[in-house]
Amino acid sequence: MEMLEQILLTALNLYSFALIGYILMSWFPNARESGIGRFLSTICEPYLEPFRRIIPPLGMIDISPIVAIFALTFAEMGVISLFNMFT
């Protein structure tokens, strides 16, 4: 059971880092057109899309990725709480 918890937490952490990397790539011209950028786009855009539909950009600033990262953080806390109930 503990191993499953660690696998889920590691996956959520890796996905959080992938989102941060994808967000940072927007600061560099043509970075998202690279191989890594296309890969991160493939795994991050489906998750970010619902947040972008709910939260419109504020001028040139898109805050939906910040909310998406907070949602992942809450998911991590939920996994920890769920597994703490069983121990």
PDB file of N, CA, C and O in Angstrom:
ATOM      1  N   MET A   1       0.823  -1.183   0.000  1.00  0.00           N
ATOM      2  CA  MET A   1       0.000   0.000   0.000  1.00  0.00           C
ATOM      3  C   MET A   1       0.878   1.262   0.000  1.00  0.00           C
ATOM      4  O   MET A   1       0.581   2.235  -0.694  1.00  0.00           O
ATOM      5  N   GLU A   2       1.939   1.230   0.772  1.00  0.00           N
ATOM      6  CA  GLU A   2       2.849   2.372   0.846  1.00  0.00           C
ATOM      7  C   GLU A   2       3.546   2.609  -0.496  1.00  0.00           C
ATOM      8  O   GLU A   2       3.811   3.748  -0.878  1.00  0.00           O
ATOM      9  N   MET A   3       3.833   1.531  -1.192  1.00  0.00           N
ATOM     10  CA  MET A   3       4.488   1.651  -2.488  1.00  0.00           C
ATOM     11  C   MET A   3       3.562   2.329  -3.506  1.00  0.00           C
ATOM     12  O   MET A   3       4.011   3.153  -4.303  1.00  0.00           O
ATOM     13  N   LEU A   4       2.285   1.987  -3.476  1.00  0.00           N
ATOM     14  CA  LEU A   4       1.305   2.612  -4.359  1.00  0.00           C
ATOM     15  C   LEU A   4       1.208   4.113  -4.080  1.00  0.00           C
ATOM     16  O   LEU A   4       1.118   4.922  -5.003  1.00  0.00           O
ATOM     17  N   GLU A   5       1.229   4.465  -2.808  1.00  0.00           N
ATOM     18  CA  GLU A   5       1.188   5.878  -2.433  1.00  0.00           C
ATOM     19  C   GLU A   5       2.406   6.617  -2.997  1.00  0.00           C
ATOM     20  O   GLU A   5       2.271   7.715  -3.538  1.00  0.00           O
ATOM     21  N   GLN A   6       3.575   6.023  -2.872  1.00  0.00           N
ATOM     22  CA  GLN A   6       4.791   6.660  -3.382  1.00  0.00           C
ATOM     23  C   GLN A   6       4.766   6.787  -4.905  1.00  0.00           C
ATOM     24  O   GLN A   6       5.231   7.788  -5.449  1.00  0.00           O
ATOM     25  N   ILE A   7       4.230   5.784  -5.592  1.00  0.00           N
ATOM     26  CA  ILE A   7       4.135   5.839  -7.050  1.00  0.00           C
ATOM     27  C   ILE A   7       3.200   6.968  -7.474  1.00  0.00           C
ATOM     28  O   ILE A   7       3.520   7.730  -8.387  1.00  0.00           O
ATOM     29  N   LEU A   8       2.042   7.081  -6.815  1.00  0.00           N
ATOM     30  CA  LEU A   8       1.090   8.143  -7.153  1.00  0.00           C
ATOM     31  C   LEU A   8       1.665   9.525  -6.862  1.00  0.00           C
ATOM     32  O   LEU A   8       1.521  10.441  -7.672  1.00  0.00           O
ATOM     33  N   LEU A   9       2.313   9.678  -5.714  1.00  0.00           N
ATOM     34  CA  LEU A   9       2.896  10.976  -5.368  1.00  0.00           C
ATOM     35  C   LEU A   9       4.026  11.350  -6.322  1.00  0.00           C
ATOM     36  O   LEU A   9       4.156  12.513  -6.705  1.00  0.00           O
ATOM     37  N   THR A  10       4.830  10.385  -6.701  1.00  0.00           N
ATOM     38  CA  THR A  10       5.913  10.645  -7.645  1.00  0.00           C
ATOM     39  C   THR A  10       5.349  11.045  -9.006  1.00  0.00           C
ATOM     40  O   THR A  10       5.858  11.969  -9.641  1.00  0.00           O
ATOM     41  N   ALA A  11       4.308  10.360  -9.454  1.00  0.00           N
ATOM     42  CA  ALA A  11       3.685  10.695 -10.737  1.00  0.00           C
ATOM     43  C   ALA A  11       3.106  12.106 -10.707  1.00  0.00           C
ATOM     44  O   ALA A  11       3.258  12.857 -11.670  1.00  0.00           O
ATOM     45  N   LEU A  12       2.450  12.469  -9.617  1.00  0.00           N
ATOM     46  CA  LEU A  12       1.892  13.816  -9.508  1.00  0.00           C
ATOM     47  C   LEU A  12       2.998  14.873  -9.471  1.00  0.00           C
ATOM     48  O   LEU A  12       2.856  15.935 -10.076  1.00  0.00           O
ATOM     49  N   ASN A  13       4.092  14.591  -8.771  1.00  0.00           N
ATOM     50  CA  ASN A  13       5.221  15.524  -8.732  1.00  0.00           C
ATOM     51  C   ASN A  13       5.855  15.680 -10.109  1.00  0.00           C
ATOM     52  O   ASN A  13       6.160  16.797 -10.527  1.00  0.00           O
ATOM     53  N   LEU A  14       6.056  14.581 -10.811  1.00  0.00           N
ATOM     54  CA  LEU A  14       6.638  14.654 -12.152  1.00  0.00           C
ATOM     55  C   LEU A  14       5.741  15.450 -13.101  1.00  0.00           C
ATOM     56  O   LEU A  14       6.229  16.227 -13.920  1.00  0.00           O
ATOM     57  N   TYR A  15       4.444  15.252 -12.986  1.00  0.00           N
ATOM     58  CA  TYR A  15       3.514  15.990 -13.835  1.00  0.00           C
ATOM     59  C   TYR A  15       3.535  17.478 -13.488  1.00  0.00           C
ATOM     60  O   TYR A  15       3.436  18.324 -14.377  1.00  0.00           O
ATOM     61  N   SER A  16       3.663  17.800 -12.207  1.00  0.00           N
ATOM     62  CA  SER A  16       3.781  19.206 -11.803  1.00  0.00           C
ATOM     63  C   SER A  16       5.015  19.843 -12.418  1.00  0.00           C
ATOM     64  O   SER A  16       4.951  20.967 -12.914  1.00  0.00           O
ATOM     65  N   PHE A  17       6.146  19.128 -12.390  1.00  0.00           N
ATOM     66  CA  PHE A  17       7.369  19.651 -12.995  1.00  0.00           C
ATOM     67  C   PHE A  17       7.224  19.786 -14.511  1.00  0.00           C
ATOM     68  O   PHE A  17       7.756  20.725 -15.103  1.00  0.00           O
ATOM     69  N   ALA A  18       6.508  18.856 -15.136  1.00  0.00           N
ATOM     70  CA  ALA A  18       6.270  18.951 -16.578  1.00  0.00           C
ATOM     71  C   ALA A  18       5.438  20.200 -16.888  1.00  0.00           C
ATOM     72  O   ALA A  18       5.714  20.901 -17.861  1.00  0.00           O
ATOM     73  N   LEU A  19       4.425  20.478 -16.069  1.00  0.00           N
ATOM     74  CA  LEU A  19       3.620  21.678 -16.264  1.00  0.00           C
ATOM     75  C   LEU A  19       4.452  22.945 -16.097  1.00  0.00           C
ATOM     76  O   LEU A  19       4.327  23.885 -16.883  1.00  0.00           O
ATOM     77  N   ILE A  20       5.294  22.966 -15.081  1.00  0.00           N
ATOM     78  CA  ILE A  20       6.143  24.137 -14.853  1.00  0.00           C
ATOM     79  C   ILE A  20       7.086  24.331 -16.038  1.00  0.00           C
ATOM     80  O   ILE A  20       7.270  25.454 -16.507  1.00  0.00           O
ATOM     81  N   GLY A  21       7.674  23.256 -16.516  1.00  0.00           N
ATOM     82  CA  GLY A  21       8.542  23.345 -17.688  1.00  0.00           C
ATOM     83  C   GLY A  21       7.797  23.844 -18.905  1.00  0.00           C
ATOM     84  O   GLY A  21       8.319  24.660 -19.664  1.00  0.00           O
ATOM     85  N   TYR A  22       6.588  23.364 -19.097  1.00  0.00           N
ATOM     86  CA  TYR A  22       5.781  23.787 -20.236  1.00  0.00           C
ATOM     87  C   TYR A  22       5.434  25.270 -20.129  1.00  0.00           C
ATOM     88  O   TYR A  22       5.460  25.988 -21.128  1.00  0.00           O
ATOM     89  N   ILE A  23       5.115  25.721 -18.941  1.00  0.00           N
ATOM     90  CA  ILE A  23       4.798  27.129 -18.727  1.00  0.00           C
ATOM     91  C   ILE A  23       6.030  27.991 -18.989  1.00  0.00           C
ATOM     92  O   ILE A  23       5.932  29.028 -19.645  1.00  0.00           O
ATOM     93  N   LEU A  24       7.181  27.572 -18.484  1.00  0.00           N
ATOM     94  CA  LEU A  24       8.408  28.346 -18.680  1.00  0.00           C
ATOM     95  C   LEU A  24       8.812  28.410 -20.153  1.00  0.00           C
ATOM     96  O   LEU A  24       9.442  29.376 -20.583  1.00  0.00           O
ATOM     97  N   MET A  25       8.454  27.393 -20.919  1.00  0.00           N
ATOM     98  CA  MET A  25       8.790  27.391 -22.346  1.00  0.00           C
ATOM     99  C   MET A  25       8.080  28.515 -23.098  1.00  0.00           C
ATOM    100  O   MET A  25       8.535  28.925 -24.166  1.00  0.00           O
ATOM    101  N   SER A  26       6.987  29.009 -22.560  1.00  0.00           N
ATOM    102  CA  SER A  26       6.278  30.099 -23.234  1.00  0.00           C
ATOM    103  C   SER A  26       7.079  31.397 -23.202  1.00  0.00           C
ATOM    104  O   SER A  26       6.781  32.317 -23.963  1.00  0.00           O
ATOM    105  N   TRP A  27       8.069  31.487 -22.355  1.00  0.00           N
ATOM    106  CA  TRP A  27       8.894  32.694 -22.261  1.00  0.00           C
ATOM    107  C   TRP A  27       9.966  32.745 -23.343  1.00  0.00           C
ATOM    108  O   TRP A  27      10.544  33.804 -23.587  1.00  0.00           O
ATOM    109  N   PHE A  28      10.238  31.632 -23.988  1.00  0.00           N
ATOM    110  CA  PHE A  28      11.309  31.560 -24.980  1.00  0.00           C
ATOM    111  C   PHE A  28      10.709  31.346 -26.371  1.00  0.00           C
ATOM    112  O   PHE A  28       9.878  30.459 -26.560  1.00  0.00           O
ATOM    113  N   PRO A  29      11.128  32.154 -27.337  1.00  0.00           N
ATOM    114  CA  PRO A  29      10.570  32.016 -28.690  1.00  0.00           C
ATOM    115  C   PRO A  29      10.853  30.635 -29.286  1.00  0.00           C
ATOM    116  O   PRO A  29      11.967  30.118 -29.194  1.00  0.00           O
ATOM    117  N   ASN A  30       9.847  30.066 -29.883  1.00  0.00           N
ATOM    118  CA  ASN A  30       9.924  28.774 -30.585  1.00  0.00           C
ATOM    119  C   ASN A  30      10.307  27.595 -29.710  1.00  0.00           C
ATOM    120  O   ASN A  30      10.617  26.528 -30.239  1.00  0.00           O
ATOM    121  N   ALA A  31      10.300  27.742 -28.403  1.00  0.00           N
ATOM    122  CA  ALA A  31      10.658  26.621 -27.533  1.00  0.00           C
ATOM    123  C   ALA A  31       9.600  25.521 -27.582  1.00  0.00           C
ATOM    124  O   ALA A  31       9.919  24.336 -27.484  1.00  0.00           O
ATOM    125  N   ARG A  32       8.350  25.921 -27.732  1.00  0.00           N
ATOM    126  CA  ARG A  32       7.280  24.919 -27.767  1.00  0.00           C
ATOM    127  C   ARG A  32       7.233  24.154 -29.086  1.00  0.00           C
ATOM    128  O   ARG A  32       6.546  23.138 -29.187  1.00  0.00           O
ATOM    129  N   GLU A  33       7.948  24.626 -30.085  1.00  0.00           N
ATOM    130  CA  GLU A  33       8.009  23.920 -31.363  1.00  0.00           C
ATOM    131  C   GLU A  33       9.121  22.878 -31.385  1.00  0.00           C
ATOM    132  O   GLU A  33       9.231  22.123 -32.351  1.00  0.00           O
ATOM    133  N   SER A  34       9.942  22.821 -30.349  1.00  0.00           N
ATOM    134  CA  SER A  34      11.003  21.818 -30.283  1.00  0.00           C
ATOM    135  C   SER A  34      10.393  20.458 -29.937  1.00  0.00           C
ATOM    136  O   SER A  34       9.201  20.362 -29.647  1.00  0.00           O
ATOM    137  N   GLY A  35      11.197  19.436 -29.969  1.00  0.00           N
ATOM    138  CA  GLY A  35      10.715  18.093 -29.647  1.00  0.00           C
ATOM    139  C   GLY A  35      10.198  17.997 -28.223  1.00  0.00           C
ATOM    140  O   GLY A  35       9.146  17.409 -27.975  1.00  0.00           O
ATOM    141  N   ILE A  36      10.938  18.574 -27.293  1.00  0.00           N
ATOM    142  CA  ILE A  36      10.505  18.557 -25.890  1.00  0.00           C
ATOM    143  C   ILE A  36       9.232  19.377 -25.730  1.00  0.00           C
ATOM    144  O   ILE A  36       8.319  18.989 -25.000  1.00  0.00           O
ATOM    145  N   GLY A  37       9.179  20.510 -26.419  1.00  0.00           N
ATOM    146  CA  GLY A  37       7.989  21.354 -26.342  1.00  0.00           C
ATOM    147  C   GLY A  37       6.748  20.663 -26.865  1.00  0.00           C
ATOM    148  O   GLY A  37       5.673  20.778 -26.277  1.00  0.00           O
ATOM    149  N   ARG A  38       6.890  19.941 -27.972  1.00  0.00           N
ATOM    150  CA  ARG A  38       5.740  19.196 -28.518  1.00  0.00           C
ATOM    151  C   ARG A  38       5.317  18.071 -27.576  1.00  0.00           C
ATOM    152  O   ARG A  38       4.126  17.818 -27.398  1.00  0.00           O
ATOM    153  N   PHE A  39       6.309  17.389 -26.967  1.00  0.00           N
ATOM    154  CA  PHE A  39       5.982  16.324 -26.012  1.00  0.00           C
ATOM    155  C   PHE A  39       5.234  16.896 -24.805  1.00  0.00           C
ATOM    156  O   PHE A  39       4.207  16.359 -24.390  1.00  0.00           O
ATOM    157  N   LEU A  40       5.765  17.999 -24.243  1.00  0.00           N
ATOM    158  CA  LEU A  40       5.104  18.609 -23.089  1.00  0.00           C
ATOM    159  C   LEU A  40       3.724  19.130 -23.460  1.00  0.00           C
ATOM    160  O   LEU A  40       2.798  19.059 -22.652  1.00  0.00           O
ATOM    161  N   SER A  41       3.577  19.652 -24.671  1.00  0.00           N
ATOM    162  CA  SER A  41       2.269  20.110 -25.125  1.00  0.00           C
ATOM    163  C   SER A  41       1.273  18.953 -25.188  1.00  0.00           C
ATOM    164  O   SER A  41       0.108  19.101 -24.819  1.00  0.00           O
ATOM    165  N   THR A  42       1.745  17.815 -25.655  1.00  0.00           N
ATOM    166  CA  THR A  42       0.879  16.640 -25.765  1.00  0.00           C
ATOM    167  C   THR A  42       0.375  16.173 -24.404  1.00  0.00           C
ATOM    168  O   THR A  42      -0.776  15.754 -24.279  1.00  0.00           O
ATOM    169  N   ILE A  43       1.229  16.244 -23.385  1.00  0.00           N
ATOM    170  CA  ILE A  43       0.794  15.747 -22.075  1.00  0.00           C
ATOM    171  C   ILE A  43       0.183  16.830 -21.190  1.00  0.00           C
ATOM    172  O   ILE A  43      -0.559  16.507 -20.262  1.00  0.00           O
ATOM    173  N   CYS A  44       0.473  18.102 -21.449  1.00  0.00           N
ATOM    174  CA  CYS A  44      -0.009  19.170 -20.570  1.00  0.00           C
ATOM    175  C   CYS A  44      -1.289  19.843 -21.062  1.00  0.00           C
ATOM    176  O   CYS A  44      -2.147  20.195 -20.253  1.00  0.00           O
ATOM    177  N   GLU A  45      -1.428  20.025 -22.362  1.00  0.00           N
ATOM    178  CA  GLU A  45      -2.591  20.745 -22.890  1.00  0.00           C
ATOM    179  C   GLU A  45      -3.932  20.098 -22.537  1.00  0.00           C
ATOM    180  O   GLU A  45      -4.867  20.824 -22.199  1.00  0.00           O
ATOM    181  N   PRO A  46      -4.074  18.771 -22.599  1.00  0.00           N
ATOM    182  CA  PRO A  46      -5.380  18.197 -22.225  1.00  0.00           C
ATOM    183  C   PRO A  46      -5.773  18.505 -20.780  1.00  0.00           C
ATOM    184  O   PRO A  46      -6.957  18.649 -20.474  1.00  0.00           O
ATOM    185  N   TYR A  47      -4.787  18.606 -19.896  1.00  0.00           N
ATOM    186  CA  TYR A  47      -5.064  18.929 -18.498  1.00  0.00           C
ATOM    187  C   TYR A  47      -5.361  20.425 -18.327  1.00  0.00           C
ATOM    188  O   TYR A  47      -6.226  20.796 -17.533  1.00  0.00           O
ATOM    189  N   LEU A  48      -4.651  21.280 -19.065  1.00  0.00           N
ATOM    190  CA  LEU A  48      -4.819  22.721 -18.922  1.00  0.00           C
ATOM    191  C   LEU A  48      -6.083  23.251 -19.602  1.00  0.00           C
ATOM    192  O   LEU A  48      -6.612  24.287 -19.199  1.00  0.00           O
ATOM    193  N   GLU A  49      -6.566  22.558 -20.615  1.00  0.00           N
ATOM    194  CA  GLU A  49      -7.708  23.043 -21.394  1.00  0.00           C
ATOM    195  C   GLU A  49      -8.954  23.339 -20.551  1.00  0.00           C
ATOM    196  O   GLU A  49      -9.545  24.405 -20.723  1.00  0.00           O
ATOM    197  N   PRO A  50      -9.381  22.444 -19.646  1.00  0.00           N
ATOM    198  CA  PRO A  50     -10.577  22.780 -18.842  1.00  0.00           C
ATOM    199  C   PRO A  50     -10.369  24.011 -17.965  1.00  0.00           C
ATOM    200  O   PRO A  50     -11.299  24.792 -17.765  1.00  0.00           O
ATOM    201  N   PHE A  51      -9.165  24.190 -17.444  1.00  0.00           N
ATOM    202  CA  PHE A  51      -8.891  25.370 -16.625  1.00  0.00           C
ATOM    203  C   PHE A  51      -8.946  26.636 -17.469  1.00  0.00           C
ATOM    204  O   PHE A  51      -9.410  27.674 -16.998  1.00  0.00           O
ATOM    205  N   ARG A  52      -8.482  26.561 -18.700  1.00  0.00           N
ATOM    206  CA  ARG A  52      -8.504  27.728 -19.590  1.00  0.00           C
ATOM    207  C   ARG A  52      -9.927  28.091 -20.007  1.00  0.00           C
ATOM    208  O   ARG A  52     -10.221  29.259 -20.263  1.00  0.00           O
ATOM    209  N   ARG A  53     -10.810  27.097 -20.077  1.00  0.00           N
ATOM    210  CA  ARG A  53     -12.199  27.395 -20.400  1.00  0.00           C
ATOM    211  C   ARG A  53     -12.895  28.111 -19.250  1.00  0.00           C
ATOM    212  O   ARG A  53     -13.760  28.958 -19.473  1.00  0.00           O
ATOM    213  N   ILE A  54     -12.520  27.771 -18.026  1.00  0.00           N
ATOM    214  CA  ILE A  54     -13.152  28.353 -16.844  1.00  0.00           C
ATOM    215  C   ILE A  54     -12.549  29.713 -16.504  1.00  0.00           C
ATOM    216  O   ILE A  54     -13.273  30.646 -16.157  1.00  0.00           O
ATOM    217  N   ILE A  55     -11.222  29.827 -16.602  1.00  0.00           N
ATOM    218  CA  ILE A  55     -10.516  31.039 -16.189  1.00  0.00           C
ATOM    219  C   ILE A  55      -9.970  31.741 -17.429  1.00  0.00           C
ATOM    220  O   ILE A  55      -9.010  31.270 -18.038  1.00  0.00           O
ATOM    221  N   PRO A  56     -10.571  32.854 -17.799  1.00  0.00           N
ATOM    222  CA  PRO A  56     -10.065  33.569 -18.987  1.00  0.00           C
ATOM    223  C   PRO A  56      -8.748  34.275 -18.675  1.00  0.00           C
ATOM    224  O   PRO A  56      -8.471  34.583 -17.516  1.00  0.00           O
ATOM    225  N   PRO A  57      -7.939  34.532 -19.695  1.00  0.00           N
ATOM    226  CA  PRO A  57      -6.677  35.254 -19.471  1.00  0.00           C
ATOM    227  C   PRO A  57      -6.942  36.686 -18.993  1.00  0.00           C
ATOM    228  O   PRO A  57      -7.924  37.314 -19.389  1.00  0.00           O
ATOM    229  N   LEU A  58      -6.063  37.177 -18.152  1.00  0.00           N
ATOM    230  CA  LEU A  58      -6.143  38.558 -17.688  1.00  0.00           C
ATOM    231  C   LEU A  58      -5.189  39.387 -18.538  1.00  0.00           C
ATOM    232  O   LEU A  58      -4.013  39.529 -18.204  1.00  0.00           O
ATOM    233  N   GLY A  59      -5.692  39.923 -19.616  1.00  0.00           N
ATOM    234  CA  GLY A  59      -4.831  40.640 -20.554  1.00  0.00           C
ATOM    235  C   GLY A  59      -3.928  39.653 -21.257  1.00  0.00           C
ATOM    236  O   GLY A  59      -4.406  38.758 -21.954  1.00  0.00           O
ATOM    237  N   MET A  60      -2.638  39.805 -21.085  1.00  0.00           N
ATOM    238  CA  MET A  60      -1.661  38.898 -21.698  1.00  0.00           C
ATOM    239  C   MET A  60      -1.229  37.786 -20.734  1.00  0.00           C
ATOM    240  O   MET A  60      -0.400  36.946 -21.084  1.00  0.00           O
ATOM    241  N   ILE A  61      -1.790  37.785 -19.532  1.00  0.00           N
ATOM    242  CA  ILE A  61      -1.363  36.819 -18.509  1.00  0.00           C
ATOM    243  C   ILE A  61      -2.417  35.731 -18.363  1.00  0.00           C
ATOM    244  O   ILE A  61      -3.590  36.011 -18.121  1.00  0.00           O
ATOM    245  N   ASP A  62      -1.985  34.499 -18.514  1.00  0.00           N
ATOM    246  CA  ASP A  62      -2.857  33.334 -18.355  1.00  0.00           C
ATOM    247  C   ASP A  62      -2.571  32.724 -16.987  1.00  0.00           C
ATOM    248  O   ASP A  62      -1.507  32.142 -16.774  1.00  0.00           O
ATOM    249  N   ILE A  63      -3.519  32.857 -16.060  1.00  0.00           N
ATOM    250  CA  ILE A  63      -3.298  32.329 -14.711  1.00  0.00           C
ATOM    251  C   ILE A  63      -3.846  30.917 -14.540  1.00  0.00           C
ATOM    252  O   ILE A  63      -3.711  30.331 -13.465  1.00  0.00           O
ATOM    253  N   SER A  64      -4.462  30.362 -15.578  1.00  0.00           N
ATOM    254  CA  SER A  64      -5.021  29.019 -15.459  1.00  0.00           C
ATOM    255  C   SER A  64      -3.965  27.958 -15.125  1.00  0.00           C
ATOM    256  O   SER A  64      -4.288  27.026 -14.389  1.00  0.00           O
ATOM    257  N   PRO A  65      -2.722  28.044 -15.621  1.00  0.00           N
ATOM    258  CA  PRO A  65      -1.740  27.035 -15.204  1.00  0.00           C
ATOM    259  C   PRO A  65      -1.427  27.078 -13.706  1.00  0.00           C
ATOM    260  O   PRO A  65      -1.120  26.048 -13.106  1.00  0.00           O
ATOM    261  N   ILE A  66      -1.502  28.254 -13.111  1.00  0.00           N
ATOM    262  CA  ILE A  66      -1.269  28.354 -11.666  1.00  0.00           C
ATOM    263  C   ILE A  66      -2.366  27.615 -10.915  1.00  0.00           C
ATOM    264  O   ILE A  66      -2.099  26.881  -9.963  1.00  0.00           O
ATOM    265  N   VAL A  67      -3.603  27.818 -11.354  1.00  0.00           N
ATOM    266  CA  VAL A  67      -4.728  27.120 -10.731  1.00  0.00           C
ATOM    267  C   VAL A  67      -4.605  25.610 -10.953  1.00  0.00           C
ATOM    268  O   VAL A  67      -4.927  24.822 -10.064  1.00  0.00           O
ATOM    269  N   ALA A  68      -4.143  25.212 -12.129  1.00  0.00           N
ATOM    270  CA  ALA A  68      -3.967  23.793 -12.430  1.00  0.00           C
ATOM    271  C   ALA A  68      -2.907  23.163 -11.519  1.00  0.00           C
ATOM    272  O   ALA A  68      -3.064  22.026 -11.075  1.00  0.00           O
ATOM    273  N   ILE A  69      -1.832  23.904 -11.244  1.00  0.00           N
ATOM    274  CA  ILE A  69      -0.794  23.387 -10.345  1.00  0.00           C
ATOM    275  C   ILE A  69      -1.335  23.289  -8.924  1.00  0.00           C
ATOM    276  O   ILE A  69      -1.038  22.328  -8.215  1.00  0.00           O
ATOM    277  N   PHE A  70      -2.132  24.282  -8.497  1.00  0.00           N
ATOM    278  CA  PHE A  70      -2.761  24.189  -7.180  1.00  0.00           C
ATOM    279  C   PHE A  70      -3.667  22.962  -7.099  1.00  0.00           C
ATOM    280  O   PHE A  70      -3.707  22.289  -6.069  1.00  0.00           O
ATOM    281  N   ALA A  71      -4.392  22.668  -8.177  1.00  0.00           N
ATOM    282  CA  ALA A  71      -5.264  21.487  -8.198  1.00  0.00           C
ATOM    283  C   ALA A  71      -4.439  20.216  -8.041  1.00  0.00           C
ATOM    284  O   ALA A  71      -4.859  19.292  -7.345  1.00  0.00           O
ATOM    285  N   LEU A  72      -3.278  20.154  -8.673  1.00  0.00           N
ATOM    286  CA  LEU A  72      -2.407  18.987  -8.504  1.00  0.00           C
ATOM    287  C   LEU A  72      -1.895  18.890  -7.068  1.00  0.00           C
ATOM    288  O   LEU A  72      -1.771  17.795  -6.520  1.00  0.00           O
ATOM    289  N   THR A  73      -1.600  20.039  -6.464  1.00  0.00           N
ATOM    290  CA  THR A  73      -1.148  20.041  -5.074  1.00  0.00           C
ATOM    291  C   THR A  73      -2.249  19.515  -4.155  1.00  0.00           C
ATOM    292  O   THR A  73      -1.980  18.743  -3.235  1.00  0.00           O
ATOM    293  N   PHE A  74      -3.495  19.939  -4.409  1.00  0.00           N
ATOM    294  CA  PHE A  74      -4.613  19.426  -3.624  1.00  0.00           C
ATOM    295  C   PHE A  74      -4.801  17.928  -3.853  1.00  0.00           C
ATOM    296  O   PHE A  74      -5.167  17.200  -2.930  1.00  0.00           O
ATOM    297  N   ALA A  75      -4.555  17.466  -5.071  1.00  0.00           N
ATOM    298  CA  ALA A  75      -4.652  16.032  -5.355  1.00  0.00           C
ATOM    299  C   ALA A  75      -3.593  15.264  -4.566  1.00  0.00           C
ATOM    300  O   ALA A  75      -3.867  14.182  -4.046  1.00  0.00           O
ATOM    301  N   GLU A  76      -2.381  15.825  -4.475  1.00  0.00           N
ATOM    302  CA  GLU A  76      -1.333  15.181  -3.679  1.00  0.00           C
ATOM    303  C   GLU A  76      -1.759  15.084  -2.216  1.00  0.00           C
ATOM    304  O   GLU A  76      -1.580  14.047  -1.578  1.00  0.00           O
ATOM    305  N   MET A  77      -2.322  16.171  -1.689  1.00  0.00           N
ATOM    306  CA  MET A  77      -2.782  16.146  -0.298  1.00  0.00           C
ATOM    307  C   MET A  77      -3.903  15.125  -0.119  1.00  0.00           C
ATOM    308  O   MET A  77      -3.989  14.467   0.919  1.00  0.00           O
ATOM    309  N   GLY A  78      -4.760  14.993  -1.131  1.00  0.00           N
ATOM    310  CA  GLY A  78      -5.827  14.006  -1.066  1.00  0.00           C
ATOM    311  C   GLY A  78      -5.293  12.582  -1.057  1.00  0.00           C
ATOM    312  O   GLY A  78      -5.803  11.728  -0.332  1.00  0.00           O
ATOM    313  N   VAL A  79      -4.265  12.323  -1.864  1.00  0.00           N
ATOM    314  CA  VAL A  79      -3.653  10.987  -1.886  1.00  0.00           C
ATOM    315  C   VAL A  79      -3.038  10.685  -0.525  1.00  0.00           C
ATOM    316  O   VAL A  79      -3.196   9.585   0.005  1.00  0.00           O
ATOM    317  N   ILE A  80      -2.342  11.656   0.033  1.00  0.00           N
ATOM    318  CA  ILE A  80      -1.724  11.450   1.351  1.00  0.00           C
ATOM    319  C   ILE A  80      -2.792  11.186   2.396  1.00  0.00           C
ATOM    320  O   ILE A  80      -2.648  10.269   3.205  1.00  0.00           O
ATOM    321  N   SER A  81      -3.872  11.979   2.397  1.00  0.00           N
ATOM    322  CA  SER A  81      -4.952  11.779   3.374  1.00  0.00           C
ATOM    323  C   SER A  81      -5.626  10.430   3.193  1.00  0.00           C
ATOM    324  O   SER A  81      -5.943   9.748   4.167  1.00  0.00           O
ATOM    325  N   LEU A  82      -5.842  10.055   1.951  1.00  0.00           N
ATOM    326  CA  LEU A  82      -6.510   8.784   1.675  1.00  0.00           C
ATOM    327  C   LEU A  82      -5.685   7.613   2.193  1.00  0.00           C
ATOM    328  O   LEU A  82      -6.226   6.699   2.815  1.00  0.00           O
ATOM    329  N   PHE A  83      -4.397   7.635   1.942  1.00  0.00           N
ATOM    330  CA  PHE A  83      -3.571   6.530   2.389  1.00  0.00           C
ATOM    331  C   PHE A  83      -3.329   6.577   3.895  1.00  0.00           C
ATOM    332  O   PHE A  83      -3.092   5.537   4.510  1.00  0.00           O
ATOM    333  N   ASN A  84      -3.384   7.759   4.496  1.00  0.00           N
ATOM    334  CA  ASN A  84      -3.257   7.837   5.954  1.00  0.00           C
ATOM    335  C   ASN A  84      -4.482   7.254   6.645  1.00  0.00           C
ATOM    336  O   ASN A  84      -4.381   6.783   7.778  1.00  0.00           O
ATOM    337  N   MET A  85      -5.632   7.277   5.990  1.00  0.00           N
ATOM    338  CA  MET A  85      -6.847   6.680   6.584  1.00  0.00           C
ATOM    339  C   MET A  85      -6.706   5.167   6.691  1.00  0.00           C
ATOM    340  O   MET A  85      -7.282   4.554   7.591  1.00  0.00           O
ATOM    341  N   PHE A  86      -5.947   4.559   5.783  1.00  0.00           N
ATOM    342  CA  PHE A  86      -5.823   3.106   5.764  1.00  0.00           C
ATOM    343  C   PHE A  86      -4.672   2.581   6.610  1.00  0.00           C
ATOM    344  O   PHE A  86      -4.514   1.369   6.753  1.00  0.00           O
ATOM    345  N   THR A  87      -3.865   3.478   7.172  1.00  0.00           N
ATOM    346  CA  THR A  87      -2.752   3.006   7.998  1.00  0.00           C
ATOM    347  C   THR A  87      -3.013   3.242   9.444  1.00  0.00           C
ATOM    348  O   THR A  87      -2.180   2.905  10.285  1.00  0.00           O
TER     349      THR A  87
END
